[in-house]
Every structure is written in C-alpha cells, then in structure tokens.
Amino acid sequence: MARIASQSSREKSLQLGRPKRGSLENKKALTAYTFLAIPMLFFLGIRIAPTLYAFSMSFFRKNSSDLTLYNYQKMFSSPDFWHALTNTCLYVIITVPSQLAIGIVLALMIGRIERFKGFYRTVYFLPYITSAVATSWVWRLMYDPNSGLINTFLQFFHIPAQPWLRSPSEALVAVSIVIIWQSSGYATLISMAGLESIPKSYYEAARIDGASPWQLFWRITWPLLNPTIVFLAITGVIGALQTFTQIANLTGGSSGQAGGPLNSTLSIVVYVYNQGFNNFNLEFASAVTVVLFILILVVTVVQMKLINRTYDY
C-alpha cells in the first residue's frame, strides 16, 4: 500500500510539473499573432493610412478646409493631365510588347545552348537589378548629342547626330528604349522558367510526327507559355503606368522639370511629382494619384481574372 501511495504521489507531482497542452498552444498562437502584428502595423502605417489620407486630401482645395470636387474638375480640364495620360499609354504600348518579345526570344535562344546558361542568365538579368538611377544617368551621357556614344556610333554609318532627349519627337522613344533595356532581363528570366516547366515529351512526340520548329512553337510553346505571358504582360503594364525613375533622371535636372522637353516625356507619376513637390499643390496631386490608383486597380482585377482562369490545350 505504501508503494502504491508513493507511485501515485510521484505521478501527481509529474503531472503538476508538466505544462498543459492547451496553455502551450495558446502561447504559440500568441507568439505567432505577435510576429504577424508587426508587419501588419507597418503595412497599415506605410500603405493603408497614406492612401486613405491622400484620398481624403483630394477633396480639399489648396489653402481651404471645404470639401469640394475642384481638384477633379481642374484635373479633367487640364491639357497637361491628358498629355501625361496619353504619354503613359504610349509607354505601355511601346515598352510592354517590346520587352515581352525580347524576353521570349532571348529565353528561347538561351534554352537552345548547352554551356554557359548561367552566365547568359546573369548578364541579361544584371540591368534589372542595377539601380535605375545609375543606369539612367549612364544612358543620359550616351544620349548626349555632342559627345554621346550613340551619336559617335551613328557617325560611322554617316548618320547625322540626333538630339534624342532634347527633341520632343524623339525623347519619349529614347526613354522607352532605356525602360525596355532594363526590363527585358526580368522578362527573359520569367520566360525561361515558363519554358523549363513545359514537358520535353511533348516536343519529342511532335518531332516524331514530323512537326517543324515553327509548328512546335505555335502548337506547344506558345499555348503552354500563355500563363507566363499573361503574367508578364499585366505586371509590365502596372510597371509602365508607374514609370518615374527613368523619366526623372533622363529629362530632369538643372535644365527644368522632369518630363521635358515640352512635356513630351511626361507621365502620370511625374505629373504627380511636379504638382506635389515642385508646385506644392499636394491636394491636386492627391486627386491625380486617386485616378492612377483606379487605373492600376482595374489592371490588377483583369490580372486576377486572366491568371486564375483555366486554359484548355
């Protein structure tokens, strides 16, 4: 009896010293919620709160506390706004298809080689991870009409020097070239990932049936690469709608506000920057930002619809 009593007392002491399972799970959940709350607070403070504040600011006129739609009326009646919107659409039309085409072609070419694949991936991806400010200033020096490398190269073919960034008819194309050059590496890397996900057995079966390389591309590569192309197209459109760094560093400086010459390279984001930080009209800039937010939201909704759809091959 004494032995049984000692064993029962020992078991009770072990149970008392053992933590309860429920309390341990509660502590783990509390730790998880704590670590989740830190980035959530950061997101609310850095993203959500400024967005709501800018939205509310857009309904106030400069140096006034009365709610009004003046900023939106002024914006939609401003020729500079419509010019910036047109230029932004031109950036989308020029840069997105170009970087898509270059990325797919480069991915197909790299996929056909056996050696130094990693080297070529790194070389083509380097411009994307390089500072956009640094690359823009290098291209600005290359575009110099007097001593730029591009005009020096053109002289070998007896082509007259071009004004590039100083010409209203050439500046937007010159800026677009820089954007395409910097973004094509990303399109190449994503396209290579999409190509590598296509089963090789499809190509082997098609070659046995006598399919030509052109038929292989249009019947197998293009359909199976379609989700990747949609992803690159939508993300490229969103990036083009927010184009700022290249324009600001290629066209801004001591010569005047970014977006020149004669607003020929002006985009929506550059227009917001000029109105908010050069003209100190933050209320009007907030109204333009709300319109840009709606445009990006529409593109994002389209992205979700297209990417989440099912594809039949």
N, C-alpha and C positions, 0 to 999 in steps of 0.2 A: 504494500500500500504506500509505503514511504517512497519507493522508487517511482511509482505511478504519479504520485503527487509532485515529485521533483521534475519529472518529464513534462507534466502539464504546466508547471510554473515556468520551465525553460521555454516551452512553445509560446506561452503568453508573452514572455519577455522578447522573443524573436519577432512576434507579430507587432508588438509595440514599437520595436526599433525599425521595422520595415515600413518605408513610406507607402501611403495609399496610392493605388494606381490612378484614381481619379484626380488626386491633387497633383501628381506628376504630369498628367496630360494637360491639366489646367495651366501649369507653369510653362509647359512647352508652347501651348497656344498663346499665352500671354507674351512670351518671348517673340513668337512669330508675328503677332499683331504689332508689337513694339517696333520691330525692324521694318514692317510694312508701312507703319505710320510715318517713318522718317522720309522716305521718298515721296509718299503721298502728300505730306505737308509741303515738301519742296515743289512738287508739281502744282499744287493748288496756289502756292505763293508766287511761283515764277511764270506759270502758264495761264491758269484759270483767272486769277484775280486781275492781272493786267489786261486780259482780254475783255473781261466784264467792265473794267474801268474805261478802256478805250471805247467800248460800245456806248457806255453812258456819256462819255465826253463828246461823242459825235453829235449829240442832240443839244449841245450848248454852243452859242456863238461866242467868238473871242471877246473877252472882257465883259461878259454878260452872264447872268445866272438864270435866264429864262429859257425854258425848254422850247426848241424850235427845230424846224427842218431846213433851216437856212443853209447849213453846210452841204446837205444833199442837193438842194436846188442849185447852189453855186457850183457844185461838182459836175452835175449833169449838163450844166450850161457852159462849162469851161472847155474851150478848144484844146487846151493843154492836156486835160484829163483824157479826152477822146484820142488825142495824138499818142499819149502814153499807152492807152489801152490797145490801140492799133499796133504800135511797136511791139508790145508784149505778145500779141497774137502772131506777129511776124517772127519773133524769136522762137515761139513754139513751132511754127510751120517750118522754119529753116533748120533749127537745131535738132529737134526730136527725130524726124525721119533720117537725117544725116548720121547722127550718132548711132541710131539703130542699125542702119545699113552697114556702116563701117565696122561696128561691133560684131555683127553676124559674119561678115566676110573675113575679118581677122580671126574669129573663132574657128571658122571652117578651115582656114589656112593653117593655123597652129595645130588643129586636130589631125592634119594630114602628115605632119612631120613626126619623126620618131625620137630625135635628140634635141636637147636644149629647150624643151617645152617650158620648164620652169623659168628659164632665162627670159623667153619672149613674154611670158605672162607678167613677169616683174617689170620689164621695160615698158610695156603698154599700160600697165596699171600705175606706174610712178606719177604721171601727170595728175591723176585723180587724187592721190594722197598728198601731193605737193601743195603748199599754201597758194590759194588763189590770188592773194595779193602779190606774192613774189612772181608768179608766172605772168600775171597781168602786166607788171612793170617791165618784165623782160620782153614781152610782146610789144609793149608800148615803144621800147627802144628799137625793136626790129621794124616797127611800122614808121619810124621817123622818116619823113620824105627826103631829108638831105643826106643823112648818114646811116639810115637803117639797112639792115642786112637784106631785107626782102627787095628793096629797090636796087640795091647793089647786084643782087642775083638777076633781077629782070634786065639790067643793062647788058648782061652777056648775050641776051637774045634780042637786043636792040629795041626793047620795050621801054617807052618813056616812064619816068618816075611817077608814081601815083601818090596823091595826097593822103589816102587812107583815112585816118582818124580825123583829118581836117576837112574832109569832104562830106557834105550832107547826104550825098548819094552813095558813098562807099563806107561810111562809118559803121552803119548797122551790120553790114555784111562782115566787116573786119572784126567787130565784136563777136559776131556769131561764130566765126572761124575759131576764135580762142575758146569759146564755150564748147564747141564740138571737139576740138583737140583735147580739152581737159576731161571731157565726159566719156569719150569713146572707150577709154580703158576699162571703165566700170561696165559698160555695155558688153565689152569683149569678155570680161571675166564671168558675168552672169550668163552670157550666151554659151560659153564653154561648159559651164555647169549644166545647162539645159541639154546640150548636145551629148554630154557624157551620160546623162540619165536615159538616153534612148537605147534600147537593147540592140546589140550588134547583130542578133539573129535576124532582125527584120531586114537589114541590108543584105545579109548573106542569102536569105531566101529570095529577095528581089533580084539579086545578081544571077542566081541560078535560073530564074525565069526570064533572064535577058534584059533586065531594066538598064537603061542608060544612066549616066551620072545626073543628067538633068531630071529624069524621072524619079531617081532616088531622092533628089532634093524636094521636088514638088509633091511627091506622093508619101514620103516618110518624114523627112527632116522638117519641112515647113509645118505640117499639121501637128506633129508631136512637140514642136518648139513653140506652138501658138501660145500656151500659158506664159512662157517666159517672155515672149514678145509683148504680150498684153501688159505684163508687169513692168517691163522696161519702158513701154510707151506711156503708161499712166504716171509712173514716177518721174519720167523725163518731162512730161507736161507740167507736173507740180513744180519741179525744179525750175523750168523755164518761166513759169508765172512769178517765181520769186527771184528772178535774176537781179542781182545788185552789185556784187563784189567786182566782177569784171568790168561792168559799165563805169562804176565809180572810180576805179583805178586807171582805166584806159582813157577816159574822157574828162575826169575831174582834175582838180589841182589849181594852180595859180591862174590858169587861163580862163577859169569860170566854173559854174556849177556843173556837176555831173549830168550827163545826158546830151551833151552837145556833139557836134555843132548844130545850132538852131533846133535843139530838141530832137535831132534825128535819131538818137540812140536812147531816148528817154523811155523808161519802163515804169510800170505801176509802182514798184517798190522804190525806185529812185525818185519818182514824183512825190511819194510819201515822205521820203527823207528830206527832199528840198523844201517841201511845205512845212514840215515839222521843225527841222533843225536849222534851216537857213532863213526861212521867212518867219519862224517862231509862231506858226499858226497850228498848234497841236490839235485843236478841235477839228479843223478842216482835214488835217492829216488822218485823224481817227476815223472820219467818215469814209475816206478813201480806203483805209485799212479794212473797214467793215465790208466794203464791196469786194475787196481782194479775198477776204475770208470766205465770202459766199461763193466766189468762183472756185476756190480751192476745195470747198466743201462739196460742191457739185461734182468736181472731178473725182474726189475721193469716193463719193457714193457710186459713181459709174465704175470706179476701180473695183469696189467690193462686189458689184453685180457681175462684172466681167470675169474676175478672177475666181469667184466662187461658183461659177456656172460649170456644168458638166460638158465635156467635149466627147463627141462621137467620132471615131475614126474608122 
